[in-house]
Amino acid sequence: MNRKDRDEELERELRAHMEMEADELRERGLSAADATYAARRAFGSQALAMERTRATWNWNVFEAVGRNVRLALRRARHTPGFTLTVALVIALAVGATTAIFALIDVAFLKPLPYPEQDRLAYVTMTWQAAGRAADELVLTGMQWEVLRDHATLFEPAVYSEWTAGINCGVGDKAFFVQQQRVGADFFRVLGVQPAFGRGFTKEEDAENGPRAAVLSEPLRRRVFGDAPDAVGQKLLLRGEPYTVVGVMPAGFRSGVNADVWTPLKPSTRGEGGGNNYQAMIRLKPGVSEAAAAGEVESISRVLPAPKPSRDGTVWESRFRMQPLLEGRTSNLRKPLLLLLGAVGIVLLIGAINVGGLLLARQSGRAAELATRMALGASRGQVFRDVLLDSMVMVVIGGALAIPMAYISLEGLRRTNDSMFSLVESAEIDARSLAAGVLCTILAGFIAGLLPAWQSARTPGGNRSVAGRKRLIPLGVLVSVQVALVVPLLVGAGLLGRTFLKLWGVNAGFDPNNLIMARISLQDARYDSSEKVQRLFREGVARMQALPGVEGVGAGLTVPYERQLNQGVRVGAQPVPGERFRNTNLVYTTPGYLDVLRIPLLRGRALRESDTDPSAPVAVVNEAFVRRFLDGREGVGEYIRLGGKEPVQIVGVCGNTAQRNSERGAPVEPMAAAYSPVSQVSIEAMRTVHQWFSPAWIVRSKLQPEVLSRQLESVMGTLDPMLPLSKFTTPEQLKSQALGMQRLLLSLLGALSGLGLLLCVLGVYGLVASSVAERTREIGIRLALGASVPGVIQKAMRPGLLWSLAGILAGVPLLYLGRTVLAGLIYGVSEVDPLTYLGIAVVLLAAVGAASLLPALKLTRLDPAVTLRNE
Amino acid sequence: MAPTENDRVELLQGTLDMLVLQTLLFGPCHGHAIAKHIQRTSDEALLVEHGSLYPALHRLERQGWVTTKWDKAPGKNREVKYYLLTPAGKKQLTAQQNRWAQLVDAIGKVMRPA
């Protein structure tokens, strides 16, 4: 029997009941009309009887929810402004949460795109001595062999994480590509086989083995176009002939940005003598993580006994297993943790804000709710309705949050091109949308709980309820919001100060009208120092001859980049017990300082005539002098750079901002020595060209597009098989160096701005509802002669006092954020007074304005009207 | 004499079901007659509210203690819905009577100590 039939039957049953009652009454002598009337009256409310009977039918629950949702939707439609405000607040908060979740998901949660990626792990080294520990991510050739030879529970693979720009020549075309070197088992252990062809064989991975290359799909398309089969084709890598043996599937990522892979050919000598290899393992089927970790640890015992270091400490080294995802994102952990905290706070503020809005509206609905309760609605029903009301509006907001999340992520992409890989692979997908839905529901509950509880408690609505007392819950909500926004603002402030400091680090050169492009000299054809020097000499001369070019130079690295680390000793002669200390080395053409406009402070610059390998010279910068020369002037002093022969300092130049490869600020003036390219041996060049691709630096007022085309054609005449990398400007390098700081700042800045906006809304709402409730009282005061400024001041008071309470409550929260912030701010103290003062001023100004605005309404209050208006 | 409002007693929660089942023990009955019967046999002390009676009847039906059928009312040209006690309902009534007797006994001991 369906619902309608049942309803009709019930009605018939009740009608029959009343008719029988009327029959009886008529038999007792009442008139027909009186009998019917009396029977009705005796029966009571037919509607109530039906309602209660219906309640015993089991499908009623769903129906009630449906009806209540319909009612809630209707109520939401009746107050479009209010609904929209609530929905917008939620949309902003949930949209931001969803976008950030998408980022966090990519960095931490989403499985890496390898089959059974949870069975993959890195093996790293841990050094321990006297309670100190240090992690070394890279292994030596000997360590790798120990690991390889003793592995039973897992399959190991070795590779280098370093990519180098190299020249890739096919026919008469040349491409500047990124090369990564991997061991024979690398692709197999990762679990991704080439889409065409095969991976490397053991023979290819051995010294003097056949030269084989595996291409990425994008490079295959770039080089071979639509030609169906690249496998078997020949190409020149670094000037040497290679055969393509495989092409990886589209979308494959090895963990670094590589276009082409070649065999690593691991050894215990050469690069294998130092820490240059990384090891990855895949657990064999059925092997538990703990068992594998145990074996990794136990293999450490086979390692040769450690030698004491110079200061006599014996560092004990041990292998350690680290899950793949954790290893890849360990440097992102802190920043993303910070963002997660921030976005959680914003979500909470948003939810509480909506709670405040609902609560404020509640006072307007008190009469309605009281009436409903008087008519028999239970407290539970009222509670449920109010909660539902908030849920409906919050859900509308949640729907709006989806486009909001898309927009946020897109904005992030536009402003943070340097954090490309992370931001690029983040997307609003089913996972992040699910997170958004969860956040929406959570926000709905938090927002609706207090108003719902309050409404079910309200004994009855009449206008005599003391207004001030009713404001207390609203005030508490405002305080909580302000308290929560305090750490957010302070965090953003400190990051902002850090960024400004880093951004403002004195560049030390003139970055305007400069463009740079790299060439790879890791090339078999450049096998003597003379050939390299001729390339630089002629290149500089020909570029210099271009119209509109003001200056040209070349060097191993340029400002805002990481430089080559170089051990240095001071003095011409060895001294017993002396130690290498770390500085940076840049080989340059004579025009380097000139074209960059790095000021020469003392002595002379490098010259064309500095060619005698037996009398090496160098220019050092001020930071070098300060760090190594103990207050001496520098010019005329001797240092030794790596080798034995003394190098004379002929000049001292200014510092430039460089990317810091060690801990500390990401961009700093670093100590550096500049030596003439004409005095660098081919052996040294071979080594450094494996890692660094030297750059041409050109100063010109020409449009970069025009200039770059001209430079490309110059290089074409000089050596057609020597391609130029993409052109960059110092601004771009700077943005890249500060990419993480910038990303963090833009996100945290946006989040704290959003938080502040919500707080301001909350304060505004508090003062506005206080003013609305007390309009009559204030009207009387004004009529009795109270001054307008005095009344305004009084009206503002709840906004200011509750905010102040919130600020004070927020200070302890700062301690929680301190540890997270510690590794991310540089050059600014965590308790930087300027930041705190600034935040306090901004916050007070904001809440002051938010309190003043609704209070100003009182100036337009006409006491006469107000008094009559009841 | 018709009882005044004050002489009426409120039905104890849960007892209405028992009273309905007891009424149906004498044969099929419709809602109106059930209400009248309870009122009459209690000397008008118990007033059955229709807002409670019909939900109770429908509840009993759902639990399978009564069944229903529409039939002509005797001597009237009108169809009414009759409620009939099922065997399960009879068993339920016995159980409730026992519990009721225990309750009355217990309360009586407390209220009128021997």
Chai-1 contact restraints between the chains, C-beta under 6 A:
chainA,res_idxA,chainB,res_idxB,connection_type,confidence,min_distance_angstrom,max_distance_angstrom,comment,restraint_id
A,E13,B,K81,contact,1.0,0.0,6.0,A-B,restraint_1
A,A16,B,V80,contact,1.0,0.0,6.0,A-B,restraint_2
A,H17,B,G31,contact,1.0,0.0,6.0,A-B,restraint_3
A,H17,B,H32,contact,1.0,0.0,6.0,A-B,restraint_4
A,M20,B,H32,contact,1.0,0.0,6.0,A-B,restraint_5
A,F43,B,H50,contact,1.0,0.0,6.0,A-B,restraint_6
A,G44,B,H50,contact,1.0,0.0,6.0,A-B,restraint_7
A,G44,B,G51,contact,1.0,0.0,6.0,A-B,restraint_8
A,L48,B,G51,contact,1.0,0.0,6.0,A-B,restraint_9
A,A49,B,H50,contact,1.0,0.0,6.0,A-B,restraint_10
A,A49,B,G51,contact,1.0,0.0,6.0,A-B,restraint_11
A,A49,B,Y54,contact,1.0,0.0,6.0,A-B,restraint_12
A,R52,B,G51,contact,1.0,0.0,6.0,A-B,restraint_13
A,R52,B,P55,contact,1.0,0.0,6.0,A-B,restraint_14
A,T53,B,Y54,contact,1.0,0.0,6.0,A-B,restraint_15
A,T53,B,P55,contact,1.0,0.0,6.0,A-B,restraint_16
A,T53,B,H58,contact,1.0,0.0,6.0,A-B,restraint_17
A,T56,B,P55,contact,1.0,0.0,6.0,A-B,restraint_18
A,T56,B,H58,contact,1.0,0.0,6.0,A-B,restraint_19
A,T56,B,R59,contact,1.0,0.0,6.0,A-B,restraint_20
